[in-house]
Amino acid sequence: MKKYFKLCLTVFLAITLFSCVQKNKESKQVKKTEKSAADILGNPEYLAISYGGYREKTRDTQPTINELKDDLRILEAMKVKVLRTYNVQLKHASNLLEAISQLKKEDPNFEMYLMLGAWIDCENAWTDKAPNHNVESEANAAEIQRAVDLANKYPNIVKVLAVGNEAMVKWAESYYVQPAVILKWVNHLQALKNSGKLPEKLWITSSDDFASWGGGDSSYHTEDLEKLFKAVDYVSMHTYPYHNSHYNPAFWKVPEEEEGLTDMEKINAAMLRAKDFAVSHYNAVAKYMKSIGVNKPIHIGETGWATVSKGYYGPKGSKATDEYKQKLYYNAMRAWTNEVGMSCFYFEAFDEQWKDAHHPAGSENHFGLINLDGQAKFTLWDLVDNGTFKGLTRNGNPITKTYNGDEKALMEDVLVPPLATEK
């Protein structure tokens, strides 16, 4: 009897121990999949990108959930795991969250997170009335509430809420607001988080131009901006050397000492200067932040390089625009931000023609790494060669290369930046 009792006890203990080990393993597995913004941002294994799934010349036609799922599979193949969206006024963001949720149910290993943007406007923005930059739009409150509702509905996907997009920078003349407006809503969201009405580990920020974050003109250095630095969980900063190749081209033009270089050497040197120009914007924001006694993470909320332009940045302008330069800039920015532990929400995943619908060759329509026909631009040609996109389609088209993969033809469109000595 004693032997039988000992045997039963041994079996019972073994089963109990095994059960505890299994539960511990399961617990660890759950913890492993529960990522927070702190885990994701700055992690080179979680590449970030700005995303809009619009195919048509107007946003009146919203991408379907199946179209969004096609895009998500493409982005997953590119090792992108964090997306940035811009507003919740339209169905795009909520449909995207539903598409991600469906893919996670279909494949437990599918992993994608969102930096969810809430659009902020001033009074009379986008109307025939003069914008009142000192008063906010009445629509802002509803926009913030929609973002809150989505963050609570999809807490395993939404990891960041961003109040406004370039909403404080003064060149956004149609809609910009004063920092006090952004501060008000950031404080509101932080209060909801502190009271348990938003997920505890959700990060709150605002995504704006480097100048708006104190890295430019001193006119931006206000008390409300200092308070905003203290209120956000991190700084989401934009930098665009591409646009500055026209508006502030000193860094871009070929200096006199480089005039003897070959054309390709001049182009490559200009793109290194472009990356360094972006780094200087980061350094300027970091310096200002330090000067006001704040120490917060800074991540690149937006930066990019267009591949088509007949305007300021094209053959008759700064000559900055082509697929070769986009590839150099993309690779340089990824290398820098990965090395220093920053996220870079590269702008953008796919071309969107609604942005400048009346000008098909307008640069705003051509910042994507993949064009409207599902062709991967030069930046991604290696992924096409490696079979990364095998079996994946966009709008029913397999992912192929631009220029039919003819690099010689592509390079014929690459222009040398103007000389600094040119008038």
ZAMARGU-4260 file (C-alpha; in steps of 0.2 Angstrom, whole numbers, plus 5000, padded with zeros to 4 digits):
<rodrens>
0) 5000/5000/5000 | 5014/5012/5005 | 5023/5008/4988 | 5006/5012/4979 | 5004/5028/4988
5) 5022/5034/4984 | 5019/5029/4966 | 5003/5039/4965 | 5011/5054/4974 | 5026/5054/4962
10) 5014/5053/4947 | 5004/5068/4955 | 5019/5078/4958 | 5026/5075/4941 | 5010/5080/4933
15) 5009/5096/4943 | 5027/5100/4939 | 5024/5098/4921 | 5008/5108/4921 | 5017/5122/4930
20) 5031/5122/4917 | 5018/5122/4903 | 5009/5137/4911 | 5025/5146/4913 | 5030/5143/4895
25) 5013/5149/4890 | 5015/5164/4901 | 5032/5168/4893 | 5025/5166/4876 | 5011/5178/4879
30) 5023/5191/4887 | 5034/5188/4871 | 5020/5193/4860 | 5013/5208/4870 | 5024/5222/4863
35) 5023/5240/4869 | 5029/5256/4861 | 5044/5256/4871 | 5048/5238/4864 | 5045/5243/4846
40) 5051/5261/4844 | 5070/5261/4840 | 5071/5242/4838 | 5078/5238/4821 | 5069/5222/4820
45) 5053/5233/4819 | 5055/5243/4803 | 5042/5258/4802 | 5034/5266/4787 | 5021/5279/4783
50) 5006/5271/4775 | 4991/5276/4764 | 4982/5263/4754 | 4973/5275/4742 | 4974/5269/4724
55) 4962/5283/4716 | 4963/5301/4713 | 4951/5305/4727 | 4950/5298/4744 | 4931/5297/4741
60) 4936/5279/4736 | 4942/5270/4751 | 4953/5255/4749 | 4944/5239/4753 | 4949/5228/4768
65) 4955/5215/4755 | 4966/5228/4746 | 4973/5233/4763 | 4977/5215/4767 | 4986/5214/4751
70) 4997/5229/4755 | 5000/5222/4773 | 5006/5206/4766 | 5018/5216/4755 | 5024/5226/4769
75) 5026/5211/4781 | 5037/5203/4767 | 5048/5219/4768 | 5050/5216/4787 | 5040/5232/4790
80) 5030/5229/4807 | 5025/5247/4812 | 5014/5258/4801 | 5009/5276/4803 | 4992/5283/4798
85) 4986/5301/4798 | 4968/5303/4802 | 4953/5294/4808 | 4940/5306/4800 | 4939/5293/4785
90) 4937/5274/4786 | 4955/5271/4781 | 4963/5269/4798 | 4948/5259/4805 | 4948/5247/4790
95) 4967/5245/4792 | 4965/5240/4810 | 4951/5228/4805 | 4963/5221/4791 | 4977/5218/4803
100) 4965/5210/4815 | 4959/5198/4802 | 4977/5194/4797 | 4982/5190/4815 | 4967/5178/4816
105) 4972/5170/4800 | 4990/5168/4805 | 4995/5170/4824 | 5013/5174/4818 | 5007/5189/4809
110) 5014/5205/4817 | 5009/5223/4813 | 5007/5238/4824 | 5001/5256/4822 | 5005/5274/4826
115) 4988/5281/4824 | 4986/5299/4819 | 4972/5311/4824 | 4971/5326/4812 | 4971/5343/4820
120) 4965/5359/4811 | 4963/5377/4815 | 4946/5386/4814 | 4941/5389/4795 | 4954/5377/4789
125) 4951/5371/4771 | 4937/5383/4768 | 4935/5399/4758 | 4937/5409/4775 | 4953/5415/4782
130) 4961/5402/4793 | 4961/5407/4811 | 4977/5400/4818 | 4974/5405/4836 | 4957/5395/4837
135) 4956/5377/4834 | 4943/5368/4823 | 4927/5362/4832 | 4930/5345/4823 | 4946/5342/4833
140) 4936/5335/4848 | 4927/5322/4838 | 4943/5317/4829 | 4952/5314/4846 | 4937/5304/4852
145) 4938/5293/4837 | 4956/5289/4840 | 4953/5285/4858 | 4939/5273/4853 | 4950/5264/4841
150) 4965/5263/4853 | 4954/5255/4866 | 4946/5243/4853 | 4963/5237/4846 | 4975/5239/4861
155) 4986/5225/4854 | 4989/5234/4838 | 4988/5253/4842 | 5004/5257/4851 | 5005/5276/4848
160) 4993/5290/4847 | 4999/5306/4837 | 4990/5322/4840 | 4991/5331/4823 | 5002/5330/4808
165) 5013/5345/4804 | 5000/5355/4814 | 5011/5368/4822 | 5023/5372/4807 | 5019/5389/4800
170) 5021/5385/4782 | 5006/5374/4784 | 4996/5390/4781 | 4979/5381/4777 | 4977/5373/4794
175) 4991/5375/4807 | 4987/5379/4826 | 4997/5385/4840 | 5006/5373/4851 | 4994/5376/4865
180) 4981/5367/4855 | 4992/5351/4853 | 4997/5353/4871 | 4979/5353/4877 | 4975/5336/4868
185) 4991/5328/4873 | 4987/5332/4891 | 4969/5326/4888 | 4975/5309/4881 | 4988/5307/4895
190) 4975/5310/4908 | 4964/5297/4900 | 4979/5285/4901 | 4982/5289/4919 | 4964/5286/4924
195) 4964/5269/4915 | 4953/5275/4901 | 4967/5272/4888 | 4980/5257/4889 | 4993/5261/4901
200) 5008/5258/4890 | 5001/5268/4875 | 5013/5282/4870 | 5007/5299/4866 | 5016/5311/4854
205) 5013/5324/4841 | 5022/5322/4824 | 5029/5338/4816 | 5042/5347/4807 | 5059/5348/4815
210) 5057/5367/4816 | 5041/5365/4826 | 5051/5355/4839 | 5063/5369/4842 | 5076/5364/4829
215) 5074/5379/4818 | 5069/5397/4820 | 5069/5404/4838 | 5051/5410/4835 | 5045/5393/4839
220) 5054/5393/4856 | 5039/5396/4867 | 5033/5391/4884 | 5019/5380/4877 | 5032/5371/4867
225) 5042/5368/4882 | 5027/5361/4891 | 5023/5350/4876 | 5040/5342/4877 | 5037/5338/4895
230) 5019/5331/4891 | 5023/5319/4876 | 5031/5302/4878 | 5043/5305/4864 | 5046/5317/4850
235) 5041/5313/4832 | 5051/5324/4821 | 5050/5326/4802 | 5065/5331/4791 | 5065/5333/4772
240) 5082/5336/4763 | 5072/5333/4747 | 5061/5348/4749 | 5076/5358/4755 | 5085/5355/4739
245) 5074/5369/4733 | 5070/5379/4748 | 5087/5379/4757 | 5099/5372/4744 | 5116/5376/4751
250) 5119/5358/4757 | 5113/5351/4740 | 5123/5360/4727 | 5140/5353/4721 | 5153/5364/4730
255) 5168/5371/4720 | 5180/5358/4727 | 5170/5344/4720 | 5167/5351/4702 | 5181/5339/4696
260) 5172/5323/4702 | 5163/5312/4690 | 5145/5314/4688 | 5141/5299/4699 | 5153/5304/4712
265) 5145/5321/4713 | 5128/5313/4715 | 5134/5301/4728 | 5142/5315/4738 | 5126/5325/4737
270) 5116/5311/4744 | 5128/5309/4758 | 5126/5328/4762 | 5107/5325/4761 | 5108/5312/4775
275) 5120/5323/4785 | 5107/5337/4783 | 5094/5326/4791 | 5105/5322/4805 | 5108/5340/4808
280) 5089/5343/4810 | 5089/5329/4823 | 5104/5337/4832 | 5096/5354/4832 | 5080/5347/4840
285) 5090/5337/4853 | 5100/5352/4857 | 5085/5363/4860 | 5077/5349/4870 | 5092/5348/4881
290) 5092/5367/4884 | 5075/5366/4892 | 5080/5352/4903 | 5070/5338/4895 | 5076/5321/4890
295) 5064/5311/4879 | 5067/5299/4865 | 5067/5307/4847 | 5061/5296/4832 | 5059/5301/4814
300) 5041/5303/4811 | 5043/5306/4793 | 5056/5308/4779 | 5057/5303/4761 | 5062/5306/4743
305) 5051/5307/4728 | 5055/5299/4711 | 5045/5310/4699 | 5044/5329/4698 | 5041/5341/4685
310) 5041/5355/4697 | 5054/5362/4710 | 5064/5346/4712 | 5065/5340/4694 | 5075/5343/4678
315) 5071/5362/4678 | 5073/5363/4697 | 5085/5356/4710 | 5087/5340/4700 | 5085/5330/4716
320) 5072/5318/4709 | 5074/5300/4703 | 5074/5282/4709 | 5093/5281/4711 | 5093/5295/4723
325) 5078/5288/4733 | 5088/5272/4735 | 5103/5280/4742 | 5093/5291/4754 | 5082/5276/4760
330) 5097/5265/4763 | 5107/5280/4772 | 5092/5284/4783 | 5089/5266/4788 | 5107/5263/4792
335) 5109/5278/4803 | 5093/5276/4812 | 5095/5258/4815 | 5113/5261/4821 | 5108/5274/4834
340) 5092/5265/4840 | 5079/5277/4832 | 5063/5272/4822 | 5061/5280/4805 | 5043/5281/4798
345) 5049/5282/4780 | 5038/5291/4769 | 5030/5281/4761 | 5026/5263/4757 | 5016/5266/4741
350) 5013/5280/4728 | 4996/5289/4731 | 4989/5299/4717 | 4976/5309/4726 | 4989/5320/4734
355) 4991/5331/4719 | 4977/5324/4708 | 4978/5338/4695 | 4996/5336/4692 | 5001/5318/4689
360) 5019/5322/4688 | 5018/5331/4704 | 5031/5325/4717 | 5018/5322/4731 | 5011/5308/4721
365) 5028/5299/4719 | 5036/5296/4737 | 5031/5278/4737 | 5044/5263/4737 | 5031/5254/4726
370) 5021/5263/4712 | 5002/5262/4708 | 5005/5248/4696 | 5013/5237/4709 | 5031/5240/4702
375) 5045/5240/4715 | 5056/5255/4713 | 5075/5254/4712 | 5076/5254/4731 | 5067/5237/4732
380) 5074/5228/4716 | 5085/5217/4727 | 5069/5210/4736 | 5061/5206/4719 | 5077/5197/4714
385) 5077/5187/4731 | 5059/5182/4728 | 5053/5192/4743 | 5036/5196/4734 | 5033/5179/4727
390) 5015/5175/4726 | 5010/5193/4732 | 5000/5205/4722 | 4994/5223/4722 | 4978/5227/4712
395) 4980/5210/4705 | 4997/5213/4698 | 5013/5204/4704 | 5026/5214/4711 | 5039/5218/4697
400) 5052/5230/4694 | 5051/5248/4687 | 5060/5251/4670 | 5057/5232/4667 | 5072/5230/4678
405) 5084/5239/4665 | 5096/5248/4677 | 5104/5257/4662 | 5088/5264/4657 | 5085/5270/4675
410) 5101/5278/4676 | 5098/5289/4661 | 5085/5298/4671 | 5097/5302/4685 | 5102/5320/4685
415) 5118/5328/4693 | 5114/5342/4706 | 5118/5360/4700 | 5135/5368/4704 | 5136/5380/4719
420) 5145/5392/4707 | 5130/5392/4695 | 5119/5407/4695
</rodrens>
